[in-house]
Amino acid sequence: MKRRWQILLGVLFSLGAIIFLFRGIEIEKLTAEMSKFNYWSIIPFAILETLSLWARGMRWRVLLEEKVSGTRLFWITNISYYLSNILPLRIGELGRVYLVTRNSDVTGMQALSTAVLERMLDVVTVFIMLFLVLPFVPEHGLVTSAAYLIVGAVMVVIMGLFAVARNRKRAAMIVGIGTSRLGNKFGGWINEAFEKFFESIDLVRGRRVVMASVWCIVIWIFSVVSTYYLLLSFSPAQKLYGGVFVTALLALGIALPSVPASVGIWEASAVAALAVLGVNKETALAFAIMLHLIVFIKMAILGIIGLYLEGENLNDLVAQAKKLIKSMRN
């Protein structure tokens, strides 16, 4: 039942975004803007965007204590995005947790905990990007307030995770008192999952946190440069801060519930960002559609290659990912 509501909420968000996008749009102007696109620019964009994904694999390798090669993690990351682009409920996250535990010493809980850390590091990095460019962006008061609030909350959560991880024995006793009324089986599962999760978090400290942060910077530099390069094909007057602003709002927008591939939400996020920068709706939508289409096709190609290299197919991978979650509960 919960999954159905998640899917329904995603459909409603995407539908609302699509209505917003095409309300008042002039189709002739939109097609004219899209016809101006220089298709040769796809090559450098795809290279830069792929380098961003390669850096993601390298960051995950640091968090996993170098238990898996960076090359394999690059392909697993592509498979994850491919699955999330074609299947609901962001199943790609479960898929990559399963894949990284195959033929390696990585446990399911270690994979899961490092995946959570990755997302938190991304959120902090994206908002730092926003802080750096907001002084150049017109009418940014509401965005600034929201950014400070969210970054502050995420930083508190991250510090809290590491604090609990360092004192997990004491924290586990407190959790045990709270779960004692849930029965031996369910309460015991919660206690064990708690200890394993924070044990994995505790492994990521010192040099690993610094290295992961450095890789975060590399990831988002490649992402910003690739987005900015493509943006210049539609709006040549844009400055680099515009590329940073669009990339940041895209990253935040696609975190919202949506249908697979963030259809509608992706485009609405880009159009909203470019509207703040003074770009007309038709030009902004043409850019957003082309950007999304290129990324989708590239993810599909790299994801299919990754599945082949891992010796997996879609049906088996989805089934195994669900089994992994069940095994972590038992």
Buried (B, 14 or more C-beta within 10 A) or exposed (E): EEEEEBBEEBBEBBBEBBEBBBEEBEEEBBEEBBEEBEEEBBEEBBEBBBBBBBBBBBBBBBBBBEBBEBEBBBBBBBBBBBBBBBBBBBBBBBBBBBBBBBEBEBBBBBBBBBBBBBEBBBBBBBBBBBEEBBEBBEEBEEBBEEBEEBBEEBBEEBEEBBEBBBEBEEBBEEBBEEBEEEEEEEBBBBBEBBBBBBBBBBBBEEEBBEBBBBBBEBBBBBBBBBBBBBBBBBBEEBEBBBBBBBBBBBBBBBBBBBBBBBBBBBBBBBBBBBEBBEBBBBBBBBBBBBBBEBBBEBBBEBBBBBBEBBEBEBEEBBEBBBEBEEEBEE
